[in-house]
Amino acid sequence: MSVLALFGPTASGKSAVAEAIAACIPAELVSADAMQVYRGLPILTNQAPARLVGIWPLDHEASVGEYQRLAHAAVDEILAAGRTPVVVGGTGLYLRAALAELELPPAPAPGARARWEAAYDDRGGDVAHAELAARDPAAAAAVHPNDRRRVVRALELAEAGASLRPRRDRLWTEDTRLPTLVVGLEVPKEVLERRILARTQAMFEAGVDEEVRRALGGAVSATASKVMGLREVAELPREQAIEALALRTRRYAAYQRKWLRRLPGVVMVAAEGPANEVADAILEVARARQLLPGRRAG
């Protein structure tokens, strides 16, 4: 028995296809989405039932390392129960973290980021960049002195004994912890854009503006504040918010499509049709490779 991984741009139907797969074989879904880990924004983040959905409050500072430990534990537990883990994601880094042993940087010292930010602001970008060049020449060569965020991050990593430019980047390799079939869902651009607009409009019909208002009434961490659409829904009139969020989502989908093409060993499956038909096509590939059990009885 192996792991199934589904990746595709937003609105490609990942959740529906994963649920259709789970209706055919003994399986359990594991989310690989950096924003669905948060509670309190189920409409805005398009949450569907799966492990690692809604696990953290909005004031929690999320990290890939913390997510990776939870994802590996979930996958192992599902396999031990005799079911197939179906890892479903639209966040490329989280997908890889769930499937592989990523070499993640060590945790920075407490207060390191604030200290380096203050040093950058007090001494200037050129001086901070020169400090980076002395500590990590490879990272300095890849970062402009005016890029405050990346210079600070690179200094923070260098101080912790890591690098913004590691010698070996395992993110794009085929290495996985367990035998894994990675499937990419392919939907024509024009279909995807129609789905994105329809889904954005449906969010507002479902009350996403009230959801965002409640969420922003409490503490929101730096990582949770990056949830796509949070600012647009909070600050813009409804029609403008719909337009702005749909545009931003289309741009993000284009980025995800580029990421998908970089996944080594990915099997592309046309996903424009009904979810059950897409699921059948995926299971056919998996069974042909002898990676999955037979169809669930009944």
Summary of the structure (lengths in Angstrom):
residues: 298
radius of gyration: 20.7
end to end distance: 20.8
largest distance: 69.5
contacts: 933
relative contact order: 0.19
helix: 51%
strand: 10%
